[in-house]
Amino acid sequence: MDDPSTAAVSHSIVVEIGGTAIALQTEDCALQQAFKDRYAPFVKPSRRPHARFKLELIEHPADVDSEQDLQVKMGAGRWTFVRNDFHAEWDPRTGLGHIRQSSNPYSPDTVLRIVHSLVLAKEGGFLVHAASAVRNGVAFLFAGVSGAGKTTISRLAPSDVTLLTDEISYVRPDGSGYRAFGTPFAGELSQPGRNVSAPIAALFLLEQGPRNQIESVSPEEATRLLLRNILFFSGDSELVNLVFQSACNFVERVPVRRLVFVPDERVWETIGLAGN
């Protein structure tokens, strides 16, 4: 693998999410500008990156089937990430990586998510399918599968709410609790979250219903449903066990409730009562 620090690379940006910085290096001016636009609130040129990826634009990766689903594998000390639009390798010991991809500017999104999920697994955190927002200095997470209402909750947020994401939340341990960070990984809103963070006050499991109410959830159910929504791409048994333990620890430290809601702005009155 070439060392991106010595290769003739014309353009580089550093994208920092959740305190972890990743450099994307490319010789293509248009792609670099697309990255700057895509990750604008999270571009931190002064930060030392945790990982560096050199990007190579190709018509189609020759070793990737056009119908291939995402595969994440470890071998010989390197991670390999393969999908129908890219082939990436990353050495976690050196932090150096290489991405061969189509011209799709969103391909690195998946690589970033994979790398962050691997880093977080060893630090007790995780990425989770959840909207998240900050109000009165604390963060609320709203987890659910597609269609559960993550984007709806985000759209209904009042003006004093800061949206961290409407799709994928970034969670790290923070003292005796956990902290949520903004991410550029957007859902239907098609806009990045704010690059801020706050301690997590509660996680809500979304369910649309005839009225707004908060219901208790057993620790076992909370852990099961949280795990169902955590993004993790590797089958590595050691890392899978770490993610499982992180979910258990989270449920022990953060209130997890079911939020049954009607899709109108009054739901935030119910959310506010839970945060008091």
Secondary structure as the mmCIF struct_conf table of DSSP 4:
data_model
#
loop_
_struct_conf.conf_type_id
_struct_conf.id
_struct_conf.beg_label_comp_id
_struct_conf.beg_label_asym_id
_struct_conf.beg_label_seq_id
_struct_conf.end_label_comp_id
_struct_conf.end_label_asym_id
_struct_conf.end_label_seq_id
TURN_TY1_P TURN_TY1_P1 PRO A 4 THR A 6
BEND BEND1 ALA A 7 ALA A 7
STRN STRN1 HIS A 11 ILE A 17
TURN_TY1_P TURN_TY1_P2 GLY A 18 GLY A 19
STRN STRN2 THR A 20 THR A 26
BEND BEND2 GLU A 27 GLU A 27
HELX_RH_AL_P HELX_RH_AL_P1 CYS A 29 ARG A 38
TURN_TY1_P TURN_TY1_P3 TYR A 39 TYR A 39
HELX_RH_3T_P HELX_RH_3T_P1 ALA A 40 PHE A 42
STRN STRN3 VAL A 43 VAL A 43
TURN_TY1_P TURN_TY1_P4 PRO A 45 SER A 46
BEND BEND3 ARG A 47 ARG A 47
HELX_LH_PP_P HELX_LH_PP_P1 ARG A 48 PRO A 49
BEND BEND4 HIS A 50 HIS A 50
STRN STRN4 ALA A 51 LEU A 57
BEND BEND5 GLU A 59 HIS A 60
TURN_TY1_P TURN_TY1_P5 ALA A 62 ASP A 63
BEND BEND6 VAL A 64 VAL A 64
TURN_TY1_P TURN_TY1_P6 SER A 66 GLU A 67
HELX_LH_PP_P HELX_LH_PP_P2 GLN A 68 LEU A 70
STRN STRN5 GLN A 71 GLY A 75
TURN_TY1_P TURN_TY1_P7 ALA A 76 GLY A 77
STRN STRN6 ARG A 78 ARG A 83
TURN_TY1_P TURN_TY1_P8 ASN A 84 ASP A 85
STRN STRN7 PHE A 86 TRP A 90
TURN_TY1_P TURN_TY1_P9 PRO A 92 THR A 94
STRN STRN8 LEU A 96 GLN A 101
BEND BEND7 SER A 103 SER A 103
TURN_TY1_P TURN_TY1_P10 PRO A 105 TYR A 106
HELX_RH_AL_P HELX_RH_AL_P2 SER A 107 ALA A 121
TURN_TY1_P TURN_TY1_P11 LYS A 122 GLY A 124
STRN STRN9 PHE A 126 ARG A 135
TURN_TY1_P TURN_TY1_P12 ASN A 136 GLY A 137
STRN STRN10 VAL A 138 ALA A 143
BEND BEND8 VAL A 145 VAL A 145
TURN_TY1_P TURN_TY1_P13 SER A 146 GLY A 147
BEND BEND9 ALA A 148 GLY A 149
HELX_RH_AL_P HELX_RH_AL_P3 LYS A 150 ARG A 155
TURN_TY1_P TURN_TY1_P14 LEU A 156 LEU A 156
TURN_TY1_P TURN_TY1_P15 SER A 159 ASP A 160
HELX_LH_PP_P HELX_LH_PP_P3 VAL A 161 VAL A 161
STRN STRN11 THR A 162 THR A 165
BEND BEND10 ASP A 166 GLU A 167
STRN STRN12 ILE A 168 ASP A 174
TURN_TY1_P TURN_TY1_P16 GLY A 175 SER A 176
STRN STRN13 GLY A 177 PHE A 181
BEND BEND11 PRO A 184 PRO A 184
BEND BEND12 GLY A 187 GLY A 187
TURN_TY1_P TURN_TY1_P17 GLU A 188 LEU A 189
BEND BEND13 GLN A 191 GLN A 191
BEND BEND14 ASN A 195 ASN A 195
STRN STRN14 SER A 197 GLN A 208
BEND BEND15 PRO A 210 ARG A 211
STRN STRN15 GLN A 213 SER A 216
HELX_RH_AL_P HELX_RH_AL_P4 PRO A 219 ASN A 229
STRN STRN16 ILE A 230 LEU A 231
HELX_RH_AL_P HELX_RH_AL_P5 SER A 237 ARG A 253
BEND BEND16 VAL A 254 VAL A 254
STRN STRN17 VAL A 256 PHE A 261
BEND BEND17 PRO A 263 ASP A 264
TURN_TY1_P TURN_TY1_P18 GLU A 265 ARG A 266
HELX_RH_AL_P HELX_RH_AL_P6 VAL A 267 GLY A 275
#
